[in-house]
């Protein structure tokens, strides 16, 4: 049996069709690993920045503090991008209502304030979804087509191997196994290209679903805060101030002793 047979022998003796197939699978593999590395790094960074923004958002005393953070650091993650779109919609609608420059006939500027805000938040979510899913179509295409591309190369290689064996007139096993085995290399290359693409696609698809699910839930909170302004007035401060005013009015009207409130718990009487 010829000991020179192998991957190197196959590559050096491949014809134009086989070289073209190898080139296609090389491009597929390079694109797959590029997307896996870049999307993996981006996903890791987005998770960290998103968690940092969410922590800062829920700990902020009011929406003005959140807006200041976005102005300083920018909308660098899906959650801050969502809030930025909400702020922009509110400001734009306020300018229009106050007589600012806006087109009353523009479809994007029509509707009630809550509809305006809803559309802005939906646009932000769709933009983030598009960015998160960038490259996944390529990964899905490679995962589904690379095995068949490799199989086509195998069939082509076996066809030429059998023709060469027929012309030589030697059909013994040692003469058939080498060329056919070389042709099967194409199938192995196709699987080596497809498997990382399939794993990468499923991993990123699951990660994106989790991010978008959290983003949709967060959008409801942002809508409530921007539509009602709840976070613009800290609850404890307002409640304590209100309770103190009521106590003072009651004492001024001679309604008797009013029990003091426990520090830190407005309105909760200390017995």
Buried (B, 14 or more C-beta within 10 A) or exposed (E): EEEEBEEEBBEEBBEEBBEEBBEBBEEBBEBBBEBBEEBBEBBEEBBEBBEBBBEBBEEBEBBEEBBEBBEEBEBBBBBBBBBBBBBEBBEBBEEBEEEEEBEEEEEEEEEEBEEBBBBBBBBBBEBBBEEBBBBBEBBBBBBEBBBEBBBBBBEBBBEBBBEEBEEEEEEEEEBBEBBBBBBBBBBEBBEEBBBBBBBBBBBBBEBBEEBBEBBEEBBEBBBEBBBEEBBEEEEEEEBBEEBEEEBEEEEEEEEEEBEEBEEEEBEEEEE
